[in-house]
Amino acid sequence: MELLGKMSLKNGVERVLHVPGNYTGGILEMTIVVDCALPEEYVRETAADVAAVLRSHSEIFRNVRMNLLFWESDQRMENRIVPLSIVQTGRCFEKYPATPEEKALEELLKNLKLFHARSKLILVLGEEKLLIRDRDVMKREMQPFLGKKSLFFLRNTPGMKWIRGFHL
């Protein structure tokens, strides 16, 4: 990960964690979403870089409850609970479910809203172009909290995107 990406990640995480009412201390719960259309090698390297930056950035990330969500299709999303150190070593990607099919962002947001509402930080590793079938549904699913907690790291795009300012 380049220096600009690391700085953008740190700043984005700080913005998310300091949103009023988001993280107030204790053990942090977070989610990393992996778009399974991405090549395995790219996912391994990027996830390891993200984990390394987070662990070196703050003591909060030394003891974190980490959900790793594999976004395989609109209907199939597999959640695994893994330590951040395992993400950093890449061992959690040994059985990587590579599925290069087209997926809608709205379906991911619905899943996050239902099953990852407790996460105070949501990082999405995604393709350069994310498919949005209905912008109104996307905006509705981001309310009331996903827009404040989510950062998107898109392939071939420098830095992180905060979803509130995310223009697709």
Secondary structure, DSSP 8 states (H G I E B T S, - for coil): --HHHHHHHHHHHHHHHTSTTS--SSSEEEEEEEETTS-HHHHHHHHHHHHHHHHHH-GGGGSEEEEEEEE-SSS-EEEEE--HHHHHHTGGGTT--------BHHHHHHHHHHH-TT-SEEEEEE-SS-B-S-HHHHHHHHTTTHHHHEEEEETTS-S-EEGGG---
